[in-house]
Amino acid sequence: MENQEFKKMLKKRLDKTSYNQPIHETKGGTSVKIGRIVKVSGPLVTAEGMEDANIQDICRVGHLGLIGEIIEMRKDIASIQVYEETSGIGPGEPVETTGEALSVELAPGIVSQMFDGIQRPLNKFKEVSQSDFLVRGTNVDPLDREKEWEFIPTLAVGQEVEAGDIIGYVQETKVVQHKIMVPYGVKGKLVKVEAGNFKIEDTVYQIETESGVRDFNLIQRWPVRRGRPYKVKKNTEVPMLTGQRVIDTFFPVTKGGAAAVPGPFGAGKTVVQHQIAKWADVDIVVYVGCGERGNEMTDVLMEFPEILDPKTGQSLMKRTVLIANTSNMPVAAREASIYTGITIGEYFRDMGYSVALMADSTSRWAEALREMSGRLEEMPGDEGYPAYLASRVADFYERAGYVKCLGEDREGALTVIGAVSPPGGDISEPVSQATLRIVKVFWGLDYALSYRRHFPAINWLNSYSLYQDKMDKFMDESIDRKFSAHRIQSMALLQEESNLQEVVRLVGRDSLSEADQLKLEVAKSLREDFLQQNAFHEVDTYCSLPKQFKMLNLILGFYDEAKKALDAGVYLDEILKIESREGITRSKNISENELEKFDELFETVKADIEKLISEGGNSNA
């Protein structure tokens, strides 16, 4: 009640002031009404006289012309989420709506760039503003208007075209061929197209549509909150390989799938994201640093140009797009950064590419939603998050998928991997739960594992992948028919180890039978030699599927041979002392070019154990 009275009082006071009178400006012969700021509350600005505006319109706020988005309308009063710092802005300043939704520019020049949350290139921004920080009200074009690109057409004049058809391409980097597609909603006959060097705003082709001949350049604009269209979404049965053993073997994600990486502070979420971004077998990587520390984005900027892509031999940066909204940047822009990232991902998917989107971390986006919801005085849900949190998270992850693209016959995939940072690692909190409801892969990071320096700290007992059945079939067909059997056996051993550890804690290891002690040793080998992986070791940082199979085969082969020896009466101590066991531990450092060494090592292990048996296993029985 008090709040209502305060609003009435504020309205009366504003009515007496001269600045509250509506202003009309003339632009291009039409009268445009300008609103006025009533209230500023952090990133939320309330303006009146905005009856001509719509929800999701982009506005220019205050004398500085800050970029904001209308998120609520009540009669003529608009609540505007401002994507820049609002300090110093006060009531009475003008607000002008652009009449357009928050959109991204999609054209050559995106790849290997680093943008902020609303697609302003940070390098260019620094040049224009002459500052290392985001200077408010600075206008920067998202993409370079002056650079010329060589356009090579693939269609000829006179051909019928529709939305999604590829007119031609631009070689954007050495590894990315940027395909120029007919924009959505356009259909007709191609009346002009020519090869040559063009700026992105130059007319490159003309299409005769029902409404007449239209000119088109290399730019498409797309509103970020709307998913880009496609013909049909398909089930995918191809894994997105990451080179990380615990992921590819035990908890794989498909191309076009969605995965969540929840974990507490210091458990290694960002390193997992970086590793996937570096080594995933995709064509394009979009990395969104959403509300994370600035030094993590710095790591990406420093590392990625140095790393050579195993597929192309070129710098990894040549197929990467970075979007940085670090923790010291405006809060509201976190939401924009997530949507900007996924829209760019969808654009490259529509070209027929396989794209991976890393969102690190979606919790910071949810916190921004909570802040805005609180300032809008909405009824809070669990832990203060807005009631619509689950639907927003679902909308985001649902944009992942393996699709048949518009236009001629081609398929593309967008895989989304979102990090979640639950306070204290408690995954029962709303953001984790809303995410797990929608994604099909859960890589649960465990602080206890990271404390023991076991990385990646993905807990193999509570993580899961709902794509497992499909992936088992794929692995058996493409790598080795024993792959899934090895995986199941390994997981069973790790689960048995967990149960046996309880017994060991109570009554000591010596109380176990030799067969159970052997299980503990093999499970330890699986943990330390297979699951543990050094992201900073030049060989161990990436492990191909054939190598993963060879490693599993070696560890489980030793287990089978050791069981035979135990049955023959050989003591466990003697089995564990064989010299070739050290070779199993070091096998992770065998390079990808020398995989035959695994077979040699297995033969050595086999020979050592057979020697033990022949030397008198039976006499020890």
Stockholm file with secondary structure:
# STOCKHOLM 1.0

chainA/1-621         MENQEFKKMLKKRLDKTSYNQPIHETKGGTSVKIGRIVKVSGPLVTAEGMEDANIQDICRVGHLGLIGEIIEMRKDIASIQVYEETSGIGPGEPVETTGEALSVELAPGIVSQMFDGIQRPLNKFKEVSQSDFLVRGTNVDPLDREKEWEFIPTLAVGQEVEAGDIIGYVQETKVVQHKIMVPYGVKGKLVKVEAGNFKIEDTVYQIETESGVRDFNLIQRWPVRRGRPYKVKKNTEVPMLTGQRVIDTFFPVTKGGAAAVPGPFGAGKTVVQHQIAKWADVDIVVYVGCGERGNEMTDVLMEFPEILDPKTGQSLMKRTVLIANTSNMPVAAREASIYTGITIGEYFRDMGYSVALMADSTSRWAEALREMSGRLEEMPGDEGYPAYLASRVADFYERAGYVKCLGEDREGALTVIGAVSPPGGDISEPVSQATLRIVKVFWGLDYALSYRRHFPAINWLNSYSLYQDKMDKFMDESIDRKFSAHRIQSMALLQEESNLQEVVRLVGRDSLSEADQLKLEVAKSLREDFLQQNAFHEVDTYCSLPKQFKMLNLILGFYDEAKKALDAGVYLDEILKIESREGITRSKNISENELEKFDELFETVKADIEKLISEGGNSNA
#=GR chainA/1-621 SS CHHHHHHHHHHHHHHHSGGGSCEEEEETTEEEEEEEEEEEETTEEEEESCTTCCTTEEEEETTTTEEEEEEEEETTEEEEEESSCCTTCCTTCEEEEEEEECEEEESTTCTTCEECTTSCBHHHHHHHHTSSSCCTTCCCCSSCSSCCEEEEECSCTTCEEETTCEEEEEECSSSCEEEEECCTTCEEEEEEECCEEECTTSCCEEEEETTEEEEECSCEEEETTSCCCCSEEECCCCBCCCSCHIIIIISCCBTTCEEEEECCTTSSHHHHHHHHHHHCSCSEEEEEEESCCHHHHHHHHHHTTTSBCTTTSSBGGGGEEEEEECTTSCSTHHHHHHHHHHHHHHHHHHTTCEEEEEEETHHHHHHHHHHHHHHTTCCBCGGGCBTTHHHHHHHHHHTCEEEECSSSSCEEEEEEEEEECCGGGCTTSHHHHHHHHHCSEECCBCHHHHHTTCSSCBCTTTCEETTHHHHHHHHHHHTCTTHHHHHHHHHHHHHHHHHHHHHHHHHCGGGSCHHHHHHHHHHHHIIIIIICCCTTSTTTTCCCHHHHHHHHHHHHHHHHHHHHHHHTTCCHHHHHTCTHHHHHHHGGGSCGGGTHHHHHHHHHHHHHHHHHHHTTTGGGC
#=GC SS_cons         CHHHHHHHHHHHHHHHSGGGSCEEEEETTEEEEEEEEEEEETTEEEEESCTTCCTTEEEEETTTTEEEEEEEEETTEEEEEESSCCTTCCTTCEEEEEEEECEEEESTTCTTCEECTTSCBHHHHHHHHTSSSCCTTCCCCSSCSSCCEEEEECSCTTCEEETTCEEEEEECSSSCEEEEECCTTCEEEEEEECCEEECTTSCCEEEEETTEEEEECSCEEEETTSCCCCSEEECCCCBCCCSCHIIIIISCCBTTCEEEEECCTTSSHHHHHHHHHHHCSCSEEEEEEESCCHHHHHHHHHHTTTSBCTTTSSBGGGGEEEEEECTTSCSTHHHHHHHHHHHHHHHHHHTTCEEEEEEETHHHHHHHHHHHHHHTTCCBCGGGCBTTHHHHHHHHHHTCEEEECSSSSCEEEEEEEEEECCGGGCTTSHHHHHHHHHCSEECCBCHHHHHTTCSSCBCTTTCEETTHHHHHHHHHHHTCTTHHHHHHHHHHHHHHHHHHHHHHHHHCGGGSCHHHHHHHHHHHHIIIIIICCCTTSTTTTCCCHHHHHHHHHHHHHHHHHHHHHHHTTCCHHHHHTCTHHHHHHHGGGSCGGGTHHHHHHHHHHHHHHHHHHHTTTGGGC
//
